[in-house]
Amino acid sequence: MPGDVIHLNVGGTRFSTSRQTLTWIQDSFFTSLLSGRILSLKDETGAIFIDRDPKLFSVILNFLRSKDVDLSGISLSALKHEAEYFGITPLVRRLVLCEDLEHSSCGDVLFHGSLGPPCPPVPEILEKKPVSQSTSNITRSPQHTTQAHARSQSMHVNQAPPRQDAATRVTSCFGCVESRTSFRNVQVDKHRSDVLGYLNPLKVTMVQGHHNWICISYPHFVCCFRMKDSTGWHHIWSSPYMENAVDRVALNAKVVAQNQENTNKMVAASMGSFVQLWLIMDDGSSREIGMFDLSVSVDSLFFIGSQLVALSQFGKIGVWHSMTQHWQIQDVIPITSYDTAGSFLLLGCQNGSIYYIDMQKFPLRMKDNDLLVTELYKDPSEDMVTALSVYLTPKTSLSGNWIEIAYGTSSGTVRVIVQHPETVGHGPQLFQTFTVHRSPVTKVMLSEKHLVSVCSEYNHVRTWSVTRFRGMISTQPGSTPLASFKIVSLDEVEEQASSSTGNDFGPYGEQDDQQVFIQKTVPETDKLFIRLSSNGQRVCVISSVDNSSIAAFCVHECEGSNRMGSRPRRYIFTGHTNGTIQMWDLTTALEMMNKSDGESRKGGPTPEELMKLLDQCDLTSRNTTPSISPAPSVLQVPMGPTVSYQSSRPNSIAMDSDAGEEDGNYYPDTIVTKI
């Protein structure tokens, strides 16, 4: 009968209502339940038992009674989830509208723009492959041909192509269904190729920036965008298809003769032990400079001035000099960290020593034509130097001899050494030692105002305030502790080398400016938490405007336009799994944070935010206290069944995407949590 009273037991709370109230919405959970299409359980009193949240159910029941919704103290997303479970379509539509009003596809005030993905290049094996008889009636139209080869055409941020999934886009670029199948079946070296790249050829793996250019790496090709005054960002160039997966990329200006306009760029990409180098003209045309072999895997790739440098943790340095057009390989002590400062390349090595090379002079020893590698300092305990940071003081430009270096070791020690004119003949002197970390140090940053160190225990960060006198570090009152926090970031068990490079959390920023960490808590997420490196306070949270997962990111400062009063601005570039690039105004975020109330600032994800992010992951680690952050291989892993140990890749040198250069911190074997 319509007036039947129905008794419900929802999560231990009893509700009584009428059949008519529960069934006025057709094809809902309740119509199926009361018609017998869904099996029901009853408690000892005969009430129908439903194992759901009684608090949220009371809101849904009130909607069924009066069509009113009281959202006070209720999570909108949780209520929508329950409404979807019970099939209350009118309520779901209202809640979806409420969510749409809160989130705009145009982003919030920090969203700066979006770049559509380029058309992926066709593998050479497919370009030469004849069309089979079964598909001979399918021919490439002129439109398809133009699209596949128009990689040098400009693309404005407001002219992004319509969204397509990866398979559809590859099909449209290749012109026929057969090409899509062949593309996925190309035989390549399994050890150096990312199989996922064939399933998703437009997943962004790395983002690098230099001046008003950015270089985007995809699994098997790279491309460049350039920002022009008033007209925005334009797609300038795409590389040919590369058979092996791209591991590293580097972007820099080409050094030209004086009185010439410097508009050309050099782009380098490494694949295993090979490095490929191109010269990109301003009009989008390009010329391949060459392919070089380091003979061992390239763990870091960057430019110092006009010279391309490739490093391997196995103790090899490869240098290409633009003036001599010469590629040279040098054997050194196994490299565990590095940093660059001006024309200097400093290497932290496995034997506890710090070496340096002045790349500007490109010094060669007269007797054997080798690079001039000079030992600068030896750690007192001879611990492996696992992190390195160089700070050039204002006096460096005057005397060239005032240098401050902070480094971390495999034992967790952080030391600061200083070289000044009085000690030139004796080398740097030990200034301070910190032993606050109990795990190997993976990152260190010495800036004008702060010293920041990170160890391998959940990316635990310790910071100190640095006192300076006339720009030089001072002992009065010395470095004082400032903050302690963690940048928790879960890694995939079988992550690729490019994944760790494109997701380096920082710190980002110039050493005389505010620096930030970028926290990507879980691998598959559309949210990034931006935090100050000095105290861990939250600057902002950015969310993908199209809900796509963020696959890579970097912070880059773009030069101002030629207009009077224009100044450089810092942006966060996020690369996504659908191939798009989204841009966020970090300068505005920092200005808004500095004006806000300091007491109301948060840090990283709150417990509620973290739990919501972890819903996307499957934590299957057997570790009692899993170390999911990178940890040097010198770390002795406890033996026994409680440890899940995974070597994600050979000992490597991680890259910092800031300004197209690397932070040189050392990321070898990793104890990880499965995702």
C-alpha positions, 0 to 999 in steps of 0.5 A: 500500500502507498501508506505503508510505513518502512522501518530502516536501520542505517548504520545503527540508526533507526529511521521510519518513513513511508513507502511513497517517500522512498519511491517517488523517484523512479529507478532508485535504490529504494524502488529496487529494494522495496520491489525485491530486485535487491536482496535486503537484510533485516535486524532483530526488530525487522527493520531493513538494514542498510550499511551506510552513513546515517548522518548523510542518509538523514540529509537524503531522507529529508530531501525525499520528504521535502525536497530541501537540503541542509548542507550545514556541516556536510561535505558536498562531495560526500553527500553527492557520493551517497546520492549517487549510491542511492540513485537520487538523480534530482539531488545529484544534479543539484549537487553537481551544479553546486560543484560546477559553480565552485570550480571553473574550467577557466581556473582560479585567479592564479590560472594563467593559460593552457597550451594544447598538445602538439601532434606526435611525430610519426615513427620512421618505420610507419612512414616507410611502411606500405598500406595493406590491401585491407586498408588500401581504400583508406587514404590520407587526406590533405588535411591529415597530411597538413596536420601531421607535418605542421609542427612549426606552425604557431599555436596561441593559448586560446587556439588549443585543439579540441580535446581527444584521447591519446588513441584518437589523436594518434589515429588522426595524425597517422591518417588510418586505423592500421597506423595506430595498430602498427604504432603500438607494435613497433619493436624497440629496446625493451630496456630503454623504452617506456611501454606506457609511452605507446599507450599514452604517447602524449603524456608529458614527462618533463618540462624545462624552461629558459628565458621565454621558451619552454621545452616539453618532453613526451615519451618519444619526442620533445617540442618547444614553445615560445612566448612572444609579446602580446601574442602569447605562447606559440608552438615552435618546433617538434623533434622527430620520433625517437625510438627509445624513451626520452630520459632527460632534456635540456634547453639553453640559448646558443652563444653567438658572436657579439652584436648579433641577436641571440634568438637561437636555442639548443635543445638536448635529449638523452636516451640511455647513454646517447645524447641528441642535440639540435639547434632551433631557429627562431622561425621553427626550423632546426638542424641536428648538431649530432648524436653523442654517446657517453657509453653509460647511462646519462643521469643528468643533462644540462648546459653551462654557458654554451657547453652541454654537460652530461653526467653519469653516477658511474663516474663519467662526464661528457662535455660538448663545446659549441665553439670547438664542436667537440664531444669529450668524455672524462672519467672521474670518481663516481658522482653522487651529487653536483651543483652549478654556480656561474661557470663552475661545475662542482661534483660531490663524489663517492669518496667524500671529496668535492671537485670543481671544473671551470667550464667557462675556460674549458681547461684542458691539461697540456699533457693529455688534453683531459678536463682539469678536474680539481679537488676542492674539499674532503669531508672530515669523515670521508662520507659520501657527498649526497647533496650539494649547494653553492652560494656566490656572495656579492664579493664573488664578482669582485674578487672571484674567491668568496664562495660558500658551499653547503653539502649533505652526506650519507650519514645525515650530516650537513656542513657549510664550508667557506672560501674567502680571499685569505684562504685561497692558498689553503682551500675552503674552511669548515664553517658549521656542522649540523647533525640533526638528520638520522637518515642520508641527506638527499637535498640541500640549499644555501640561499641568502637568508636560509639553509635548507636540508632534506633527508630520506625519511619521508622528505624530512626538511630542516631549515635554519636562518642564516645571518649575514654581514655585508653579504657574507655569512656570519657567526654572530649570532650564526645559523639558528633553527627555523622549521622542521616539516615533511614533504610527503610524496609517494612514488610509483614502484616502477617509475621511469627516470623521466618521472622522477626528473619531471616531479622533483619537488624543489626547492625552486627559486633564485637564492636571493628570493623566496623559494618554494617546494612543490608537493605532489602527494600521490602519483595520480593527482590533479593537485599540487601543494605549493609551500615555502621552503623556509618554513613549510607554510602553504602558498597555494593549492593548484588544481588542474582545470580539466581534472587531468592528472599532473604528470610533470611540473617545473617553476620558471621565471619568464622575462618581462615584455619590452614595455616600460615597467614590465618585470619578470614573473614566476610561473608554475608549468604543469604537464598533464597526462592528456598532453596539455600544459597549464600555467599558474602565476606563482608571483601573484600567489606569493604576493597574496600570501604575504598580504594574508594573515599569517596565523591562518596559513596551513602547511601541507595537506591536512589529514582530511586532504591527505585521506582524500588523496590517498583514496586514489592509491593502493598502499601495499607496502609491508614496511612498518615505517616505509621510506618512500623518499629517495635514499642513497644506496649507502643506506643499509636496508634492514633485513627481514620480511617487514621491508619492501625494497625496490630499486627504481633505477640505478643510482642517479642524479636528480634534476631540478627543473628551475630555469632549465638547470638541475639541483644535482641532488642524489637519488639512488635506490629507493625504498618505496610504497607500492601505488 
